[in-house]
Amino acid sequence: MKDLAVICAGQGAPQGDNNYCENGTPFVKAGNLQELLEGKAITSIQKVSDEVAKKHKLKLYPKGTILFAKSGMSCMKGYVYVLPQSAYVVSHLACVTPNEDASEYLRYFFNYHKPNQLVKDAAYPSISLSDIGNLVVDMKSESERNAIVSVLQHAESVITLRQKELQKLDDLVKARFVEVFGDPVRNPMQWDTYPLEECLERIDNGKSFICSDKPRTDNNPAILKLSAATYGDYRPLENKALLDESLFVESAEVHAGDLLFTRKNTPELVGMAAYVQNTPSKLMMPDLIFRLVPNEKVNAVFLWQLINCKEFRPVIQAISGGSAKSMSNISKERLGKIKVICPPRELQDSLIPFVKQLDKSKVVESIHRMNVLFNITLNGGNRYDIRANEF
């Protein structure tokens, strides 16, 4: 990498609001990366004037410079961003400025070979500039690089469209939930409330086994990854094959109608639920996931939407604990004590046909399949002749 780009860190941010202005050059900070990748315009972040930049001897990084966090917890997330225009950059970020027009190719390189893989101590995460410089890149010929970038850009755009479609379906279901049941925390409709443990028959544990780092083939036994339930919808293709198929435990197998709950995750994602509308056989829950089995007070679809409702998320996050900043954990005991609304069962049941009509599983599967194809090409395989109809 050091032969292909100039590698350095940014500089300390000017302190005080008086150093920033409305009309100037953007100053990118570590916290901006996720916002920028989620669609926030770089022109909307804090800016500094030429006078302030000169006073603080700030270096201007050109369009095409690749940025990612090199220190602090942000570098564990592995976000990679390419400057669409010149900008100043904070010292917590690594700046990789390609020597030739290869920004997109190197961005995809970092998207696959995540910078956070260079972190040596998760307790005090940091990435050294020398380790970045020593990364080995297969540059291929210019024509091959252009072909790979073209396919990856096409795949990225289709994945983005599918994700937007999934988000709109999700928003529609959530809006329907609040329309029918109201805010589940303020409870303006004055529904009866109960501790969650009084609405459940039981909470089942998952299992923990040493698994392959690859998904299963055919219908061989496997364990779900945490990501199978992390985002509020069930993703059965997110699994790891069992190394010893005789270890399969029927009691931990996932079935249609199950409600899965992520008991351990990052603080913002812990305690998400996923309802299993349908599933392939011989997939087990991991030990990071609970199965919530409702009794006659609630149905699983209602409880699924309640747990994931944005108004209810602070209630879930408030019961999570753990010493590590990067991961939070929810115990069965704390989960059982939270109060939940219990509208009449027939009203809860009215949500089921609406949710089934907006079945998101096909969109989720499509996104997964496209990501697989994306990663095959990203890995430098001979798949950069993928055609549009494969997406």
C-alpha positions in Angstrom: 0.0 0.0 0.0 2.8 2.4 0.8 3.9 2.2 -2.8 0.5 3.1 -4.1 -0.6 5.9 -1.7 0.5 8.6 0.7 -0.5 7.4 4.2 -0.8 9.7 7.1 -3.1 10.8 9.9 -5.2 14.0 10.0 -4.6 16.8 12.5 -6.1 18.1 15.7 -9.5 19.8 15.4 -9.6 23.5 16.1 -11.3 24.0 19.5 -14.2 26.4 20.1 -17.3 27.2 18.0 -15.7 30.5 16.8 -13.2 28.5 14.7 -16.0 27.1 12.5 -18.2 28.9 10.0 -21.0 28.4 7.5 -19.0 29.0 4.4 -15.7 27.2 4.4 -14.0 23.8 3.9 -15.4 20.7 5.6 -13.5 19.4 8.6 -14.2 15.6 8.9 -14.1 14.1 12.3 -14.2 10.4 13.4 -17.9 10.7 14.4 -18.8 12.0 10.9 -17.9 8.8 9.0 -21.1 6.8 9.8 -23.2 9.9 9.1 -21.6 10.4 5.8 -21.9 6.8 4.8 -25.6 6.9 5.7 -26.2 9.8 3.3 -25.4 13.0 5.2 -23.8 15.5 2.8 -20.2 16.4 3.5 -21.2 20.0 3.0 -23.5 19.8 6.0 -20.7 19.0 8.5 -18.6 21.6 10.4 -16.4 23.9 8.2 -13.4 26.0 8.8 -12.3 29.2 7.0 -9.0 29.6 5.1 -7.8 31.9 7.9 -8.4 29.3 10.6 -6.8 26.6 8.5 -3.8 28.8 8.0 -3.6 29.6 11.7 -3.7 26.0 12.7 -1.6 24.8 9.8 -4.2 22.4 8.6 -3.4 20.1 5.7 -6.0 20.0 2.9 -6.7 16.4 1.7 -7.8 16.1 -1.9 -10.9 14.5 -3.4 -10.4 10.7 -3.6 -8.6 10.4 -0.3 -9.7 7.3 1.6 -10.6 7.8 5.3 -11.1 5.4 8.2 -10.7 5.6 12.0 -7.2 4.7 13.3 -7.8 5.1 17.0 -10.6 4.9 19.6 -13.7 2.7 19.5 -14.7 4.0 16.1 -11.9 2.1 14.4 -13.5 -1.2 15.6 -16.4 -0.4 13.3 -14.3 -0.5 10.1 -16.1 2.4 8.3 -14.4 3.4 5.0 -15.2 6.7 3.3 -13.8 8.4 0.2 -13.7 12.2 0.1 -16.0 13.5 -2.7 -14.2 16.9 -2.4 -11.2 18.4 -0.7 -11.5 18.5 3.1 -9.5 18.8 6.4 -9.4 15.7 8.5 -9.1 15.0 12.3 -6.1 13.2 13.8 -8.1 10.1 14.8 -8.5 9.3 11.1 -6.1 7.6 8.7 -5.8 9.3 5.3 -4.8 7.2 2.4 -4.3 9.3 -0.8 -3.7 7.1 -3.9 -0.8 8.1 -6.1 -2.9 7.4 -9.2 -6.5 7.3 -10.1 -7.3 4.1 -8.1 -9.4 5.5 -5.2 -12.5 3.4 -6.0 -10.4 0.2 -6.4 -8.6 0.8 -3.1 -11.8 1.7 -1.4 -13.2 -1.7 -2.3 -9.9 -3.2 -1.2 -10.5 -1.7 2.3 -14.2 -2.7 2.2 -13.1 -6.3 2.0 -9.8 -6.2 4.0 -11.5 -4.2 6.8 -9.0 -1.8 8.5 -10.3 -3.0 11.9 -8.6 -6.3 11.1 -5.3 -4.4 11.9 -6.4 -3.7 15.4 -4.1 -5.6 17.8 -5.7 -4.8 21.2 -9.5 -4.5 21.3 -9.3 -3.0 24.8 -7.3 -0.1 23.4 -8.0 -0.1 19.7 -5.7 1.6 17.3 -4.2 1.0 13.9 -0.6 1.9 13.1 0.2 3.7 9.8 3.1 1.3 9.2 0.7 -1.7 9.3 -1.5 0.1 6.7 1.5 0.7 4.5 2.5 -2.9 4.7 -0.8 -4.2 3.3 -0.3 -6.1 0.1 -2.6 -5.1 -2.8 -3.1 -7.0 -6.0 -3.4 -4.1 -8.4 -4.1 -6.1 -11.6 -4.1 -4.4 -14.9 -5.9 -1.1 -15.4 -8.5 -2.7 -17.6 -9.1 -5.4 -15.0 -9.4 -2.9 -12.2 -11.9 -0.8 -14.2 -14.0 -3.9 -14.9 -14.0 -4.9 -11.3 -14.9 -1.4 -10.1 -17.7 -1.2 -12.7 -19.4 -4.4 -11.5 -19.0 -3.5 -7.8 -20.5 -0.1 -8.3 -23.4 -1.7 -10.1 -23.9 -4.2 -7.3 -23.6 -1.5 -4.7 -26.3 0.6 -6.3 -28.7 -2.4 -6.5 -28.0 -3.4 -2.9 -28.7 0.2 -1.8 -32.0 0.2 -3.7 -33.0 -3.2 -2.1 -32.1 -1.9 1.4 -34.2 1.2 0.8 -37.1 -1.0 -0.2 -36.6 -3.1 2.9 -36.6 0.1 5.1 -39.8 1.3 3.5 -41.6 -2.0 4.2 -40.3 -1.9 7.8 -41.4 1.7 8.2 -44.9 0.8 6.9 -45.3 -2.0 9.5 -44.1 0.2 12.3 -46.4 3.1 11.3 -49.3 0.6 11.3 -48.4 -0.6 14.8 -48.4 2.9 16.3 -51.6 3.7 14.4 -53.4 0.8 16.0 -51.8 0.6 19.4 -50.4 4.0 20.1 -47.1 4.8 21.8 -46.3 1.6 23.8 -44.5 3.6 26.5 -46.9 6.6 27.1 -49.8 4.2 26.5 -52.4 6.8 25.6 -55.0 4.2 24.9 -54.6 2.9 28.5 -54.1 -0.8 27.6 -53.5 -3.2 30.4 -49.8 -3.6 31.2 -47.9 -6.6 32.6 -44.3 -7.6 33.3 -43.0 -9.4 30.2 -42.4 -12.6 32.2 -46.2 -12.9 32.7 -46.7 -12.8 28.9 -44.3 -15.6 28.2 -44.4 -19.4 28.7 -40.6 -19.5 28.7 -37.4 -18.1 27.3 -35.2 -20.7 25.5 -31.4 -20.5 25.3 -29.3 -21.1 22.2 -26.2 -23.2 21.9 -22.5 -22.5 21.5 -20.3 -24.7 19.3 -17.0 -24.2 17.4 -18.2 -23.7 13.8 -16.8 -23.1 10.4 -16.4 -19.5 9.3 -18.4 -20.4 6.2 -22.2 -21.0 5.8 -23.5 -24.5 5.5 -24.1 -26.2 2.2 -27.4 -27.9 1.3 -29.4 -28.7 4.5 -26.6 -29.7 6.7 -26.8 -28.6 10.4 -25.6 -25.1 11.2 -25.8 -22.3 13.9 -27.3 -18.9 13.1 -25.0 -15.9 13.3 -26.1 -13.0 15.6 -26.7 -11.0 12.4 -29.6 -13.5 11.6 -31.8 -11.5 14.1 -29.8 -8.2 14.6 -31.7 -6.0 12.2 -35.3 -6.8 13.1 -35.9 -9.4 10.4 -35.0 -13.0 10.2 -32.0 -13.9 7.9 -31.5 -17.7 7.8 -28.7 -17.4 5.2 -26.6 -15.8 8.0 -25.3 -19.0 9.4 -22.1 -21.0 10.2 -21.8 -24.7 9.4 -21.2 -27.1 12.3 -17.8 -28.8 12.1 -19.3 -31.9 13.8 -22.9 -32.5 12.5 -23.6 -35.0 15.3 -23.6 -32.0 17.7 -27.0 -30.8 16.3 -29.5 -30.2 19.1 -33.1 -30.4 18.2 -34.3 -28.3 21.1 -32.3 -25.3 19.8 -33.6 -25.7 16.2 -35.5 -22.6 14.8 -39.0 -23.1 13.6 -41.6 -21.0 11.7 -43.5 -18.9 14.3 -40.5 -18.4 16.6 -39.6 -15.0 18.0 -35.8 -14.5 18.3 -34.3 -11.9 20.6 -30.6 -10.8 20.6 -29.5 -10.8 24.2 -26.0 -9.5 23.5 -24.8 -7.0 20.9 -23.5 -3.4 20.6 -25.4 -0.9 22.8 -27.4 0.4 19.9 -28.4 -3.0 18.5 -28.8 -5.1 21.7 -32.3 -6.4 22.3 -33.6 -6.5 18.8 -36.3 -9.1 17.8 -36.9 -11.1 14.6 -40.0 -13.1 13.8 -39.5 -16.3 11.8 -42.2 -16.5 9.1 -40.5 -19.4 7.5 -37.2 -21.1 7.8 -35.0 -23.9 6.3 -34.6 -26.9 8.7 -31.6 -27.7 10.9 -30.7 -24.2 11.9 -29.9 -23.7 15.6 -30.0 -20.5 17.7 -26.6 -19.4 19.0 -26.1 -18.7 22.7 -26.3 -14.9 21.9 -30.0 -15.3 21.0 -33.0 -16.1 23.1 -36.3 -17.6 21.8 -39.3 -15.9 23.4 -42.3 -18.2 23.7 -45.5 -16.1 24.3 -48.5 -17.3 26.2 -52.2 -16.4 25.6 -51.7 -12.8 26.5 -49.7 -11.8 23.4 -49.0 -13.1 20.0 -45.4 -13.3 18.6 -46.0 -10.9 15.8 -47.3 -8.2 18.1 -44.4 -8.7 20.6 -41.9 -8.6 17.7 -43.2 -5.2 16.6 -43.4 -3.9 20.2 -39.8 -4.8 21.0 -38.5 -3.2 17.8 -40.7 -0.1 18.0 -38.5 3.0 18.2 -40.5 4.4 21.1 -39.8 1.2 23.1 -36.1 0.8 22.2 -34.9 3.0 25.2 -36.8 0.6 27.6 -34.9 -2.4 26.1 -31.6 -0.6 26.1 -32.0 0.5 29.7 -31.9 -3.1 31.0 -28.7 -3.9 29.2 -25.5 -4.1 31.1 -21.8 -5.1 30.7 -18.4 -3.6 31.4 -17.2 -3.6 27.7 -18.2 -0.5 25.9 -18.5 -2.3 22.6 -21.0 -5.0 23.8 -24.0 -5.0 26.0 -25.9 -8.0 27.5 -29.5 -8.6 28.7 -30.3 -11.2 31.3 -33.5 -13.2 31.4 -34.3 -11.7 34.8 -34.1 -8.1 33.6 -35.9 -8.9 30.4 -38.8 -10.5 32.3 -39.3 -7.5 34.5 -40.0 -4.9 31.8 -43.6 -3.7 31.5 -45.4 -4.2 28.2 -48.8 -3.2 26.9 -51.3 -6.0 26.3 -54.2 -4.9 24.0 -57.1 -7.3 23.5 -55.8 -10.5 21.8 -58.1 -10.1 18.8 -56.7 -6.6 18.1 -53.2 -8.0 18.3 -54.1 -10.7 15.9 -55.3 -8.1 13.3 -51.7 -7.2 12.8 -50.7 -10.7 11.5 -52.3 -10.6 8.0 -50.9 -7.1 7.4 -47.4 -8.2 8.3 -47.7 -11.4 6.1 -48.8 -9.3 3.2 -45.6 -7.2 3.5 -43.4 -10.2 3.8 -39.8 -8.9 3.7 -38.1 -12.3 3.5 -37.7 -12.2 -0.3 -36.1 -8.8 -0.2 -33.8 -9.9 2.7 -32.7 -13.0 0.7 -32.1 -10.9 -2.4 -29.8 -8.5 -0.4 -27.9 -11.5 1.0 -27.5 -13.0 -2.4 -26.2 -9.8 -3.9 -23.8 -9.3 -1.0 -22.4 -12.8 -1.6 -21.8 -12.0 -5.3 -20.4 -8.6 -4.3 -17.9 -10.2 -1.9 -16.8 -12.8 -4.5 -15.9 -10.0 -6.9 -14.4 -8.0 -4.1 -12.1 -10.9 -3.2 -10.5 -10.6 -6.6 -12.1 -13.8 -7.9 -12.8 -14.3 -11.6 -16.4 -13.1 -11.1 -16.0 -9.5 -12.4 -18.0 -10.6 -15.5 -21.2 -10.9 -13.4 -24.1 -9.7 -15.4 -26.9 -7.5 -14.2 -29.5 -10.3 -14.3 -27.6 -12.0 -11.5 -28.7 -9.2 -9.2 
